[in-house]
C-alpha cells in the first residue's frame, strides 16, 4: 500500500496537484475505485457460467491470452489517455476534435448501463432486506404465490402442496419429488417470478409499478448520490470498504462451500478441461468478449477515473494490477458459485448442469435456493446479497461519475465546478426517473433488453475507432512521446505493437463474432416481439451514430476552402490539447517563445502554432487599424472645430 501511495508515515498530506479540478486523495483510492469499477456483477454471474459451458479449465487458456493481448493493452491505453489530459470522456477528444462523437457515444452507453444496473442493485437490496428473517421466504411451497408445480428441496415436516399429499409418507418429500418430476419449478423461481416481479405476460404489458422495488431503487440511487456527493473525494473513501469487503464475503462463502457434500463435484464440473473445445472459434469469441466487457473498456469510466490522477502517476503499473485482479476475481468467484451448486446437485441427485445458471437466474433463483439448504440460511443469504450490492455499487459509482465529469468538463465554468454536487444530484434524479419503468411488471423484459443491446456491439465499435484515432489520426509516435513525457519512460514495445495492430484486430474479431453469433433475445420461454428488438437495435445504434453525426458537424464548422482542408482541420489536435497544468506543458507543449522554437517542433504542432500566430497577428493588425481610424476621426473632428472657430487659419 505504501508503494502505491508513495507517502511516508508522518509526512504532511499533500495538496491536490490540480486544485481546480481535484485529485484522488492517494493512489490506493484510484486503484480500489478502478477495481470496484471493473469487478462487477458479471464476474459472479457470467464468467463461471461461460467457463463451464466453454470447456471448463480449457477456457482459461483463451481467456488469459485475450487478457494479455487485448484486455491489459486497452486498459492501459484508456488510463494513459485520461491521465495525460486530466479530462473526462468528452474533453479528451481535443486530441482530434472530429472524433468527439466517440465521447458522446461513451456517455450514451454509460447512461443506458447506469439506468438498468441500478435496478439490479435495487433488487439485491430487496432480497437483502427480505433475508432479515428467521426463515427465507423462498424456502417452501406453501405460500399464496406458489403453483401446483412447485417443489422445494427442503423437507418442512408438512405437505408442500396438494400434489404432494398422497406421495409423501415418512420420507423426505422434497428430493424424491424433484427426481420423479419431469418439470420442476423451485420455490425460489416462483418467488422471483410471482412475488418479487409479479411478471406480466408481455414486454408491452407494463402492469403496475412494484412499489417495494421502486422504494429500493430510491434507496439505491440515494446511496450512490451520497457516496459521490463530493466527487472522487468522497467516493475514494467509500471504496476502502465497497471494493474490499466483497472479497471477505467471497472467502467466507468459499470456505463454507468447499466443506459441503458434493462441492468437489461442482468444482470439477467448473474446472475439468475439455481441450477439444479450444479449437472452437466460439470459445475464443466468448473469451475475448468477456475480457472486453468485464474490464469496462469503452464505457468512458476508465478515462474518467484516470483523469483525477496526478500527471506523473504510474498508470502502466496500475493497469496491470487492476486487470489481473479483475480476472483473478472472476476465477475465484467460480469456485464460490460451483461449490454451492455442486452441493445442491448432490442433494437433489441430479447433474450440476441442471442447477447451473447465469445472470439474474443465478443471482436471484439458483444460488438463493441453494442457500436454503444450509444451516442458518438467512445469514448466508444476507452475506451473498450484501456482496452483490457492493459489487454493483462499485461499478455504479464510476458510471455516474463518468456522466457528471463529462458535463462539468464540457461546461467548464467556475460556477459549475463549485456546484458539481448539483449536477450529481440532477443526474441521479434523472437516472431514478428513467429507471421507474424497469420496476413495473414488465420491467425484467426491458432490463434484459437493455443488457443485451445497449452495450453490446456498440462498445466494440467505439473502442475500435478510439484505437484508430489515437494511433493513426493523432499518430502513434506523438502518443508514445506523450506517454513517455508523462511516465518518464516510453510504453514497452509489446504495448506499442498491441495498440497499433493486435488489439484492433482482436476488437474487429469480437465485432464479427458478435454479429455471426447473434440470436434474438429470449427470456425463459418468452420470445421478444419484433418491435421490441427494433427498440433494442435503436438503443445500440444511438451511441454509435453519435460518431458520424458529430464528425460531419465538426467538418462543416472547420475552416478551409475544400472538403479536404476542412477534414484536415477537424482532425488536427486542438491547441489546448496536452497536459492540463502549465507546469507540465514542457517540450513541444511549452508556450511559444520564438520562431526557432516553433521550427524545432513536430510538423503537425508547427503548422498549428504558425496558424495560431497568424491569427493573433491578424487580430493585432485589425486592432491597430481600428485604433488608427479612431485617432483619425478624433483628429478630423478637432481640425473641423478649429476651422469653424477660425475661418482663416493663416491669420
Secondary structure, 3 states (H helix, E strand, C coil): CHHHHCCCCCCCCCCCCCCCCCCCCCHHHHHHHHHHHHCCHHHHHCHHHHHHHCCHHHHHHHHHHHHHHHHHHHHHHHHHHHHHHCCCCCHHHHHCHHHHHHHHHHHHHHHHHHHHHHHHHHHHHHHHHHCCCCCCCCCCCCCCCCCCCECCCCCCCCCCCHHHCCCCCCCCHHHHHHHHCCCCECHHHHHHHHHHHCCCCCCCCCCCECHHHHHHHHHHHHHHHHHCCCCHHHHHHHHHHHCCHHHHHHHHHHHHHHCCCCHHHHHHHHHCCCHHHHHCHHHHHHHHHHHHHHCCCCCCHHHHHHCCCCCCCCHHHHHHHHHHHHHHHHHHHHHHHHHHHHHHHHHHCCCHHHCCCCCHHHHHHHHHHHHCCCCCHHHHHHHHHHHHHHHHHHHHHHHHHHHHHHHHHHHCCHHHHHCHHHHHHHHHHHHHHHHHHHHECCHHHHHHHHHHHCCCHHHHHHHHHHHHHHHHHHHHHHHHHHHHHHHCCCCCHHHHHHHHHHHHHHHHHHHHHHHHCCCCCEECCEECCHHHHHHHHHHHHHHHHHHHHHHHHHHHHCCCCCHHHHHHHHHCCCCCCCCCCHHHCCHHHCCCCCHHHHHCCCHHHHHHHHHHHHHHHHHHHHHHHHHHHHHHHHHHHHHHHHHHHCCCCCC
